[in-house]
């Protein structure tokens, strides 16, 4: 049962962190670039600079969100149960 609860908590916080990362990335992109987020970076109308820049920003934000989500979930688990999450 603990494994199921851990997976649910981890997934919920991971989803929330990913959602926040996407919104923050979009906001940052809007402030530092001259246009909107490239919807399809492979489109020839999107410059290489914008395509690569968005990939770096989005990838970094996704990686950071993954770490924040997992560590947040682990901290919440320890706070609620007093034990390390299953499998960690």
Residue pairs with C-beta under 8 A, 6 or more apart in sequence:
2 81
2 86
3 86
3 87
6 73
6 77
6 85
6 86
6 87
9 73
9 76
9 77
10 69
10 70
10 73
10 85
12 73
13 69
13 70
13 72
13 73
13 76
14 65
14 66
14 69
14 70
14 73
15 69
16 69
17 65
17 66
17 68
17 69
17 72
18 62
18 65
18 66
18 69
20 65
21 61
21 62
21 64
21 65
22 58
22 61
24 61
25 37
25 57
25 58
25 61
26 37
28 57
29 36
29 37
29 53
29 54
29 57
30 36
30 37
33 50
33 53
35 50
37 54
38 46
38 50
38 51
38 54
40 46
41 50
41 51
41 54
41 55
42 51
73 85
74 84
74 85
74 88
77 83
77 84
77 85
78 84
78 85
